[in-house]
């Protein structure tokens, strides 16, 4: 699993009022808190496994050439 912030494109309405946007923010914040409270151990375990096996780098090794001297 990658944790890229742009992995899920979300398009928000542009017509929300500030109180509406704040209500959505508060609802998402409550959802996040509930998810963390219920799944904290499993999420941390999963994140540790992902960190233990990072994907290989996309950049080639720049110092792999034989030196001419």
N, C-alpha and C positions, 0 to 999 in steps of 0.2 A: 504494500500500500504506500502510495506517495502522499505526502502532505503538502501539496502545492496549493497556495491560496487561490490560484486561478483554475483549479481542476474542475470547478463547478461554476459555470457562468450563471449569474443571477441578474436578472433585469428588473429593477425596481420601478414602480410607477413614479412619475414625476409630479403627480398632482396631489400627493399626500400633504396634509398640513403638518406643521411641527408636532402638534399633539398626537396625530396619527402615527407619524414616524417614531415618536417616543414610545407609543403603545406597542408597536411591533418590536422595537428594541427591547423593551421590558419583557415581552412574551418570549423572545428568543433567549434572553438572559436567563429567565426562569427555566426554560427547556434545557439549556446548557448546564445549569446548576443541578437539575434533576438527573440528567444523564451522567454527570460526573459522580453524583452521590451514589447512584445505583451501580455504575460500571467502573468506578475508579481503578480497582485492582486489575480487572481484565484489560482496561485500556492501557494502563502503565505496562503491563506484561507485553501486550501487543506492540507498543511503541518501543520497548527495549529490544524485542526480537527484530524489528525493522532496523533499529540502529546497529545491531550486531552484524547485519548482513546488508550493508549499503550497496546500491547498484554500482557497477563499474563506471568510472568516469567517461564522459563523452569525448574528452580532449585526448588526442594521441600524445604519446610521450615525445616531447620536443627534443630530448637529449639522447635519442636512440641511434643517431647517426655516428658512423665511425669518423674519427678525427683525421684530417688529411696530413697531419704531421707526426 
